Amino acid sequence: MVNIYVGNMPFSATEDEVRNLFAQFGEVQSVSLINDRETGRFKGFGFVEMEDEGARTAMAELNGRDMGGRSLRVNEAQARPRSPRPRRDAW
């Protein structure tokens, strides 16, 4: 399973549109569009999970493709670095 980052999407994009776009290349396991916590508005990026082979093809074919007048940024998602928490015994 590959987790794919999809950025620079139009703010009008829906989960169904994104799912249909990626489904051309294989079975889509999940689509998650990220919303702003305070406003609830879509932030213009999200994640798609697909099987390996379809995911590689989708990333190659969709990176740079126009969607709603915007050039998509599509690549394998990278793990977000965790910020170190202070240890309790350090106080």
The 8 nearest C-alpha neighbors of each residue, nearest first, counted from 0:
[[1, 50, 51, 49, 48, 2, 54, 28],
 [0, 2, 49, 48, 51, 50, 3, 54],
 [1, 3, 48, 76, 47, 75, 46, 0],
 [4, 2, 75, 76, 47, 46, 74, 48],
 [3, 5, 76, 46, 74, 73, 75, 45],
 [6, 4, 73, 45, 44, 72, 46, 3],
 [7, 5, 44, 72, 8, 71, 43, 4],
 [6, 8, 71, 43, 72, 44, 69, 70],
 [9, 7, 43, 6, 44, 71, 10, 69],
 [8, 10, 11, 12, 67, 43, 69, 7],
 [9, 11, 43, 12, 41, 8, 42, 40],
 [10, 12, 9, 13, 41, 8, 67, 43],
 [13, 11, 10, 9, 16, 8, 14, 17],
 [12, 14, 16, 15, 17, 11, 32, 10],
 [13, 15, 17, 16, 18, 30, 32, 12],
 [14, 16, 18, 13, 17, 19, 12, 30],
 [17, 15, 19, 13, 18, 14, 20, 12],
 [16, 18, 20, 14, 19, 15, 21, 13],
 [17, 19, 15, 21, 20, 16, 22, 14],
 [20, 18, 22, 16, 17, 21, 15, 23],
 [19, 21, 17, 18, 22, 23, 16, 24],
 [20, 22, 23, 18, 19, 24, 17, 57],
 [21, 23, 19, 25, 24, 20, 26, 27],
 [24, 22, 21, 25, 20, 19, 57, 26],
 [25, 23, 53, 22, 57, 21, 56, 54],
 [26, 24, 53, 22, 23, 27, 21, 49],
 [25, 27, 22, 49, 28, 50, 24, 53],
 [26, 28, 49, 29, 22, 48, 25, 18],
 [29, 27, 48, 49, 26, 30, 47, 50],
 [28, 30, 48, 47, 27, 31, 49, 18],
 [31, 29, 47, 46, 14, 18, 32, 48],
 [30, 32, 46, 45, 33, 47, 29, 14],
 [31, 33, 45, 44, 46, 34, 30, 14],
 [34, 32, 45, 42, 41, 44, 31, 35],
 [35, 33, 41, 40, 42, 39, 36, 32],
 [34, 36, 39, 40, 38, 37, 42, 41],
 [37, 35, 39, 38, 34, 40, 33, 41],
 [36, 38, 35, 39, 40, 34, 41, 42],
 [39, 37, 40, 35, 36, 34, 41, 42],
 [38, 40, 35, 34, 36, 37, 41, 42],
 [41, 39, 34, 38, 35, 42, 36, 10],
 [40, 42, 34, 43, 33, 10, 35, 39],
 [41, 43, 34, 44, 33, 35, 40, 10],
 [44, 42, 8, 10, 7, 41, 9, 6],
 [45, 43, 6, 5, 42, 8, 33, 7],
 [44, 46, 32, 33, 5, 31, 4, 6],
 [45, 47, 4, 31, 3, 5, 30, 32],
 [46, 48, 30, 3, 29, 2, 31, 49],
 [49, 47, 2, 29, 28, 1, 3, 27],
 [50, 48, 27, 28, 54, 1, 0, 26],
 [49, 51, 0, 53, 54, 52, 1, 26],
 [52, 50, 54, 0, 1, 53, 55, 49],
 [51, 53, 54, 55, 50, 56, 25, 49],
 [54, 52, 25, 24, 56, 55, 51, 50],
 [53, 55, 57, 51, 49, 52, 56, 50],
 [56, 54, 58, 52, 57, 53, 51, 59],
 [55, 57, 59, 53, 54, 58, 60, 24],
 [58, 56, 54, 60, 59, 55, 24, 61],
 [59, 57, 55, 61, 56, 73, 60, 74],
 [58, 60, 56, 57, 61, 62, 55, 73],
 [61, 59, 57, 58, 62, 56, 64, 63],
 [60, 62, 64, 58, 57, 59, 63, 73],
 [63, 61, 73, 72, 64, 71, 58, 59],
 [62, 64, 71, 70, 72, 61, 65, 73],
 [65, 63, 61, 70, 71, 62, 66, 60],
 [64, 66, 70, 69, 68, 71, 63, 67],
 [67, 65, 69, 68, 70, 64, 71, 8],
 [66, 68, 69, 9, 65, 8, 12, 11],
 [67, 69, 66, 65, 70, 9, 8, 71],
 [70, 68, 66, 65, 67, 71, 9, 8],
 [69, 71, 65, 63, 64, 66, 7, 72],
 [72, 70, 63, 7, 64, 62, 6, 8],
 [73, 71, 6, 62, 5, 63, 7, 70],
 [72, 74, 62, 5, 58, 4, 71, 6],
 [75, 73, 4, 3, 58, 76, 72, 5],
 [74, 76, 3, 4, 2, 77, 1, 73],
 [77, 75, 4, 3, 2, 74, 78, 46],
 [76, 78, 79, 75, 4, 2, 3, 80],
 [79, 77, 80, 76, 81, 75, 2, 4],
 [78, 80, 77, 81, 76, 82, 4, 75],
 [81, 79, 78, 82, 77, 83, 76, 84],
 [82, 80, 83, 79, 84, 78, 77, 85],
 [81, 83, 84, 80, 79, 85, 86, 78],
 [82, 84, 81, 85, 86, 80, 87, 79],
 [85, 83, 86, 82, 81, 87, 89, 88],
 [86, 84, 87, 83, 89, 90, 88, 82],
 [85, 87, 89, 88, 84, 90, 83, 82],
 [86, 88, 89, 90, 85, 84, 83, 82],
 [87, 89, 90, 86, 85, 84, 83, 82],
 [90, 88, 86, 87, 85, 84, 83, 82],
 [89, 88, 87, 86, 85, 84, 83, 82]]
